[in-house]
Amino acid sequence: MNTKRTDSSNRDFQSLVKLLDADLAVRDGEDHEFYHQFNSIDMLKNCVVAYSDDTAVACGAFKPFSEDTVEIKRMYTDIEKRGKGFASKILNELETWAKEEGYKKCVLETGIKQPEAIALYEKCGYIRIPNYGQYIGIDNSVCFEKRV
């Protein structure tokens, strides 16, 4: 397994995000359009893609959230590669990159219909926080943070 730091113009990242969006459309049902409006990948400068045997199998990104905080976005692992540590590797690389750029904290949002994501974030040391920003009052959303 190896990872590559890139940006949202990377075709492997774009292909994985299409799979992510298809998965979320099923999981979120009629709520999908609400969430989709916050998940544009245009001009994301900090993206990571994980490869297995030269095949892109997982991705994630971050974007600035505040002066000292980034928001983790677009985390996805190919369904056939789940449970093999790819998501943890992506998340760790994103945290390392954010820290290198001077950020002190990561925040993120996921949905209650994504128990694998919730388990990953808790395993990786993220702490549940009150919903922030556009997710305030959204019952399907679960928000987390972690100091890096």
C-alpha positions in Angstrom: 0.0 0.0 0.0 1.3 3.5 -0.9 -0.3 6.9 -0.8 0.0 9.9 -3.0 -0.6 13.5 -2.1 -2.4 15.3 -4.9 -5.2 17.7 -5.5 -8.8 17.3 -6.8 -7.7 17.4 -10.5 -6.3 13.9 -10.0 -8.3 11.4 -12.1 -7.9 8.6 -9.5 -9.3 10.8 -6.8 -12.2 11.9 -9.0 -13.1 8.3 -9.9 -13.1 7.3 -6.2 -15.3 10.3 -5.3 -17.8 9.1 -7.9 -18.0 5.8 -6.2 -18.4 7.6 -2.8 -21.2 9.7 -4.2 -23.1 6.7 -5.5 -22.7 5.0 -2.1 -23.9 8.1 -0.3 -26.9 8.5 -2.6 -28.1 5.1 -1.5 -27.4 5.5 2.2 -28.7 9.1 2.5 -31.8 8.6 0.3 -33.8 11.7 0.0 -31.3 13.6 2.2 -28.5 13.1 -0.4 -29.1 16.4 -2.2 -28.8 18.4 1.1 -25.4 16.8 1.8 -24.2 16.8 -1.8 -24.2 20.6 -2.0 -21.4 20.8 0.6 -19.2 18.2 -1.1 -17.9 19.8 -4.2 -14.4 18.7 -5.0 -13.6 21.8 -7.2 -10.2 23.2 -6.2 -9.4 21.0 -3.3 -5.7 21.4 -2.8 -5.1 18.7 -0.3 -6.1 15.2 -1.4 -4.6 11.8 -0.7 -5.1 8.6 -2.8 -4.1 5.2 -1.6 -3.0 2.5 -4.0 -2.9 -1.3 -3.9 -0.9 -2.9 -6.7 -1.1 0.4 -8.7 -4.9 0.5 -8.4 -6.5 3.5 -6.6 -8.5 2.0 -3.7 -9.1 4.8 -1.2 -9.1 8.6 -0.9 -9.6 11.6 1.4 -9.1 15.3 1.4 -9.1 18.3 3.7 -9.9 22.0 3.2 -9.3 24.9 5.5 -12.0 25.4 8.1 -10.6 28.2 10.2 -7.2 29.7 11.0 -6.0 26.7 12.8 -8.5 23.9 11.7 -9.1 21.8 8.6 -12.2 19.9 7.7 -11.7 16.3 6.5 -13.7 15.6 3.4 -14.4 12.9 0.8 -13.1 9.8 2.7 -13.8 6.7 0.8 -12.4 3.1 0.5 -13.4 0.7 -2.3 -15.9 -1.8 -0.9 -13.7 -4.7 -1.8 -10.7 -3.2 0.1 -12.5 -2.3 3.4 -11.1 -3.6 6.6 -7.5 -3.6 5.4 -6.3 -0.3 6.9 -6.6 1.9 3.9 -8.9 4.4 5.5 -6.7 4.7 8.6 -3.7 5.3 6.4 -5.5 8.0 4.4 -6.7 9.7 7.6 -3.2 9.6 9.1 -1.6 11.1 6.0 -4.2 13.9 5.9 -3.6 14.7 9.6 0.2 14.7 9.0 -0.1 17.0 6.0 -2.4 19.4 7.9 0.0 19.5 10.8 2.9 20.2 8.4 0.9 23.1 7.1 0.5 24.6 10.6 -3.0 23.4 11.4 -3.7 22.2 15.0 -7.1 20.5 14.6 -9.2 18.5 12.2 -13.0 18.5 12.2 -15.4 16.4 10.1 -19.0 15.4 9.6 -20.3 11.9 8.8 -23.8 10.4 8.8 -25.4 8.1 11.3 -26.1 5.7 8.3 -22.3 5.3 8.0 -21.4 3.2 11.1 -18.0 2.1 9.5 -17.0 5.7 9.3 -18.0 6.5 12.8 -16.1 3.4 14.0 -13.0 4.5 12.1 -13.0 8.1 13.4 -13.5 6.9 17.0 -10.7 4.3 16.6 -8.4 7.0 15.3 -8.9 9.3 18.3 -11.7 11.6 17.1 -14.1 12.9 19.7 -17.7 13.6 19.0 -18.6 17.3 19.1 -21.8 19.3 18.7 -22.8 19.6 15.0 -21.2 22.7 13.4 -22.0 25.0 10.6 -24.5 23.7 8.1 -24.9 20.5 10.1 -26.4 22.2 13.2 -29.9 20.7 13.8 -29.4 17.9 11.2 -30.3 14.7 13.0 -28.5 12.5 10.5 -25.2 14.2 11.0 -22.4 13.3 13.5 -19.5 15.7 13.9 -16.0 14.9 15.3 -12.7 16.7 16.0 -9.2 15.8 16.8 -6.1 17.8 17.7 -3.1 17.0 15.5 
